[in-house]
Every structure is written in C-alpha cells, then in structure tokens.
Amino acid sequence: MTAAAWLEHVAALNERWDTLAYRYYGDANRTGPIIRANRDLFGEGPIPCILPPGLTVKIPVLDPQPIADALLPPWKRASA
C-alpha cells in the first residue's frame, strides 16, 4: 500500500492559502503546490484569496526542504 499523494483539508471560515501552507509545510510562502493541486476547483475563473468555508482542498505531500548547514549546530553539520 502506498501513501497518498495528498491530504484532504476542509476549509474553515476565513482560511487562506498561506495559512494552509504554514499549517502543513511550516512555511507560509509554499502556497504554489497547494494552489496548483486545486486549480481545477475554480475553472478558468480567478482563484480566491480566502477559501470558501467547507471547500475540500488537496494538500500535496512534499519532501521536506533541506536545512542549510549554517542553521545547524556544529555537531549536526555535514562534514567537509
């Protein structure tokens, strides 16, 4: 059995793409994958900034972003 390519999320009142990105990815700037996965929900029309309450959106499962060595303590940095 393989893991799902996405999770499903039901939008709450006043929820936005950036709040979903922060909730699931820890980075409010990673809205792109979520918006692309849900583009079909809005047809050719504009994508709303605030999601309609009750709308089920797909949250793609992404590989974690690597942490820069400079942000790690010395004992966790990759050896040169």
C-alpha positions in Angstrom: 0.0 0.0 0.0 1.5 3.4 -1.0 1.0 6.7 0.8 -1.4 9.2 -0.7 0.0 11.9 -2.9 -2.1 14.4 -1.0 -4.1 15.0 2.2 -7.6 16.4 2.1 -8.4 19.5 4.1 -11.9 21.1 4.6 -11.5 24.9 4.6 -12.7 26.8 7.7 -14.1 30.3 7.8 -11.6 32.9 6.6 -8.9 30.3 5.8 -6.3 31.4 3.2 -3.7 29.6 1.0 -0.9 30.9 3.1 -2.4 29.7 6.3 -2.7 26.2 4.8 0.9 26.3 3.6 2.1 27.3 7.1 -0.1 24.7 8.8 1.1 21.8 6.6 4.6 22.8 5.5 5.7 25.2 8.2 6.2 27.9 5.5 3.5 30.4 4.5 5.4 31.0 1.2 4.9 27.5 -0.1 1.4 28.1 -1.4 2.3 27.2 -5.0 1.9 23.4 -4.7 -1.4 23.7 -2.9 -2.8 26.2 -5.4 -1.6 24.1 -8.4 -3.2 21.0 -6.9 -6.6 22.7 -6.6 -6.7 24.9 -9.7 -9.5 22.7 -11.2 -11.8 23.8 -8.3 -12.2 27.2 -9.8 -12.2 26.5 -13.6 -11.0 29.4 -15.7 -12.1 32.0 -13.1 -9.9 33.8 -10.6 -8.5 31.9 -7.6 -10.0 33.5 -4.4 -7.6 34.7 -1.7 -9.9 33.5 1.0 -11.2 29.9 0.6 -15.0 29.3 0.8 -15.8 27.5 4.1 -16.5 23.8 3.6 -14.4 23.5 0.4 -12.3 20.4 0.4 -8.8 21.1 -0.9 -5.9 18.8 -1.7 -2.7 19.3 0.2 0.2 17.7 -1.7 2.6 15.7 0.3 6.0 17.2 -0.3 9.5 16.1 0.6 10.9 18.3 3.4 13.2 21.1 2.4 16.8 20.6 3.5 18.1 22.7 6.3 21.1 24.9 5.5 24.2 23.7 7.4 24.7 27.3 8.6 21.5 27.0 10.6 22.5 23.8 12.3 24.7 23.5 15.4 28.3 22.4 14.6 27.8 18.8 15.7 24.9 18.3 13.2 26.6 19.9 10.2 27.7 17.7 7.3 31.4 17.0 7.5 33.5 18.6 4.7 
